[in-house]
Amino acid sequence: MSKIHVTPERIVVGALGTTIIILAVTYQFNLYMLLEEFYLYALLALATPILFLTKNHKGESVEKVNWYDWVLAITAFVICGSFSLKAKEIYMLGWELEAPKLALWSAVVLYAIILEGTRRSFGWILFSLLAVFLVEPIFADKMPGPLQGMSFSFERVMLFHAFGHESLLGPISAVCGRLLVGYLFFAGMLQVGGGGQFFINIALTFLGKSRGAPAKVAVVGSSAFGMLTGAPIPNILTTGAFTIPAMKKAGYPAYYAAAVEACASTGGSLVPPVMGAGIFIMASLIEEPYWNLCLAALLPAAIYYVLLFVQADAYAGRMNLQRMKSEKIPKLTAVLIEGYPYFVCVAVLIWFVAFARLVGQAPFFGILSLLAVSFLKKSTRISIGQLWLMLENSFKLIADLFVLIYTLGVLIGALNLSGTAPVLANNLVDLVGPHKWLIPFVSAAAAYIL
């Protein structure tokens, strides 16, 4: 591996990310009784600067950071760090209702920074939604029909978002802070460490001789990798780098190859046990054990991938695509011998989730098993450079996702503060009238539109 170019930006990102690991492990394993508010503010203080030190104003990954991005990163760190240190005071004195002026304007600056982070990572649409719903409770009484709610002053709204327990520190942030950080580290390390190629090779050994093999391998391999990452974009970047060129070479049109990989990778967030942030948020909202939701998701996930698999097969039959040559299909024994660390870490993760029921701690045991087992053979041994890249990739995933989580927290918090959320829920129920069995379909339609 070529020597990694060490820059001040990478050193700072490494320091921030390493602190996130220490905090997450401390919190998950109850090494100290950390106040949840302290922990969540600290995560924001560490994750937000990473975003501005790795992405420029166009949302592109960079190594050289502009001075104004340094200013944004340092400002976010100072504001959230101060909130973290004052977490007990914020909670005990009820800053949600009344806070010092400096805290109020710090909150305003922080939300301006979060808005910019949302724009860089997720574009103008989500940025616009956040900008509107951030201040929606101020003019909620002027909204039409079912969107109408109670209005509040600017100061009250900002304090609610920054210091209340239904917005920035709401259920989504709490659940993701408790459970999701470890899985993001696990996903980031698998992505850079070659986990995607391992799952693709496993799928190739079983499906390589069938018609349309590259598309089928994309479906099976991406579902297996997505099962452990729960993140569509890293899945596409990792497995798609192998499957899309292979599909094109086999005769699939470029647009069809991209579509198959996009659908296969996106479906990974439907497959237990990880399933991304969604399952943790749902488990919190309906107060149901995480494992019960995993079991409920098995059938829809199986149907999704069976249909995708059948479609890929039918397309290959209709287009009479050639089968892969036998010499290009890897042997199962060789794949398992070369990629056994991934097999072991997957088994460890599933065991801790399914049998030990240690959902929050499971990814950390999975990471430890991956690192430990990889050192048993020279060919699989992870170098310092590879470990750096693995961790760096995980830090970027965490920064991206936490900006999204805090954005969604604002949207939900604004609707709850103005009273619009329960009104919308009641309207959905009223819409179906006595036909209660229609509620899942109406809810699905609403979710699809959103």
C-alpha positions, 0 to 999 in steps of 0.5 A, a space after each residue: 500500500 502506498 504511503 498515506 499523506 498525513 495532513 493537519 486535517 487528517 490528524 484532526 479528523 483522526 483525533 475527533 473520530 478516535 474520541 468518538 470511539 472512546 466515548 461510544 465504547 464508554 457509553 455502551 459498556 457503562 464504564 462510567 455513568 455518562 449523562 445522556 445529554 452530555 454524550 449526545 452533545 459530545 457526539 455532535 461536537 465531534 462529528 460535525 467538525 469532521 464533516 467540514 474537514 472532509 467536504 468542501 462547499 460543493 459537497 466533494 471530498 477534499 484533503 485540503 480544507 479552506 479557512 472558512 471550513 476550519 472556522 465552521 468546524 471550530 465553531 461547531 466544536 466549541 458550541 457543542 462542546 460547551 453545551 456538553 460540559 453544561 449538560 447537567 445544568 441545561 437539564 436541571 435548570 430547564 434551558 428549554 424554557 429559559 436560557 442565557 442570551 449567549 446560549 440562545 445565540 449559540 444555538 442559532 449559530 449552531 443551527 446555521 452550521 447544521 443547515 450548511 452541513 445538511 446542504 453539503 451532505 444531502 443537497 438543497 431539498 433536505 436543506 430547504 425542508 430543514 430551513 422551513 421546519 426549523 421555524 415552522 412553529 413560529 408561524 404554525 397558526 397561519 398554516 392552512 387546514 390540517 397543517 395548522 398548529 400553535 405558534 411560539 416566539 423565535 426565542 422559545 422555538 430555538 431553545 426548544 430545538 437546542 435544549 429540549 428532548 424532542 428535537 436535537 436531543 430527541 428520540 432519533 438522536 438518542 437511539 442512534 447515539 446509543 446503538 448506531 455509532 458502533 454499526 457505522 464503525 463496523 460498516 466503514 471498516 468492512 467497506 475499506 477492508 474488502 468485505 464487499 469483495 468477499 460477499 461478491 466472491 461468495 455469491 459468484 461461487 454459487 451463481 457464477 454458472 447461471 444465466 445473468 450471473 453478474 446481475 444475480 451476484 449483484 443482488 445476492 452480494 449487495 444484500 449480504 453486504 447491506 445486511 451488515 452495513 444498513 447503508 445504501 451509498 457505501 454499499 453501492 460504492 463498495 459492491 458496485 465497483 465490482 458488479 456494475 462493470 461485470 454486468 456491462 461486460 456480460 451484456 447488460 446496458 449501463 443504465 440497467 446495471 446501475 439500476 440493479 445495483 442501486 435497488 440491490 444496495 438500497 434493499 440492504 437497509 431492509 435486511 436484518 440484523 443492522 438495517 441502518 438507522 431506521 430500525 433503531 428509530 422504529 424500535 424506539 417509537 413503538 417501544 418494541 424490542 429490536 429483535 422483534 422488528 428484525 423478525 418482522 422484516 425477514 419476510 418483506 426483505 426476502 420477497 424484495 430480493 426474490 423479485 429482484 433476483 427473478 427480474 434479473 434472471 428474466 432479463 438475462 433470458 430475454 436478452 439471451 446473455 452469455 454465461 460466465 466462463 468457468 475459469 472466472 468463477 472463484 472456488 468456494 474453498 479459496 474464497 473462504 480461506 482468503 476471506 475467513 476474517 469477514 465470515 468470523 466477524 459476521 458470525 460474531 455480530 449475528 451471535 451477539 445480536 440474536 442470542 446474547 441480545 447485546 445490540 449496542 455492543 455487538 458491532 464492537 465485538 464484531 470489529 475486534 473479531 475482524 482485527 484479531 482473526 485477520 492477524 492470524 494470516 499474513 495475507 489477511 493481516 491489516 496494516 496500519 495504513 489500512 486501519 487508518 483508512 478504515 477508521 477514516 471512512 467510518 468517521 466520515 459515515 458517522 459525520 454524514 449520518 449524524 447531520 441527517 439525524 439531527 436534521 430529522 430531529 428538528 423536523 419531528 421536534 417542530 411538528 410536535 411543538 406546534 401540535 401538527 404531528 398528532 393532527 396529521 396522524 388523526 387525519 390519516 385515521 379519519 381518512 380511512 373511516 371504519 376501514 382500519 385495514 387501510 391504515 397501513 396502505 395509507 401510511 405507506 403512501 404517505 411515507 412514499 411521498 415523503 
